[in-house]
Amino acid sequence: MGIVTPTLEHTEGPEEPKTDLPPMEDLVKRIPAPARELMEELFRARFVTVKRMPKSALK
């Protein structure tokens, strides 16, 4: 019996509108404080900027 692997299909969706991104402070406030503290402790993650990434960078 062979190994069966699913075929991955990628379809391009419509281009996202180029709107202003929300301020970083607003985005960080959406994350509960205990979760932010834990992320900072475990991953040394600091939220410093908001950037729009092209979909091609997420492949």
N, C-alpha and C positions, 0 to 999 in steps of 0.2 A: 504494500500500500504506500503510495507516495504522499508527499506533503502538499497540502492544498493551501495556496495563499490567495487572498482576495485581491482583485484588481483595484488599484487606487485611481479614482478619476478626479481630476481637478477642473472645475468650470469657473471661468471668470464671471463675476457678478458685475452689476452696473458700477461705474466709477463713483466713488463717494464724493459728495459735494465738498468743495474747499471752503469750509466755514472756519471761523475762529475757534480755537480750542479753549476750553474752560481754564480759568486760572488754576495753577498747581494747588494752591491752598484749598480750593473747593473740592478738587479730586481727592486730596489726602483726607479731608474731613469726612468723606463718604466711608472711609475704612474705619471700623470700630477701633477705639484707642487700644484695647488689649491686643488686638490683631496687629496693629502697627508696631507696638512695643515688642511683640514676639518676633515679627519679621526683622526688625532692626537687630534684635539679639541673635537670632539664628542665622541670618543671611548678611548681616551688616548692611542691610538695604536702607538707603536714604533716598527719599524722593526729592529730586532737585530740579527737574525740568519736565516739560511735556513736549513731545515731538510727534509729528505725524510720520508714520512709516509707510512706504509703499507696500502694497500687497505682495509684490514679488520678493520682498525681504523676508516674508513669513513662510516661504516655501521650504 
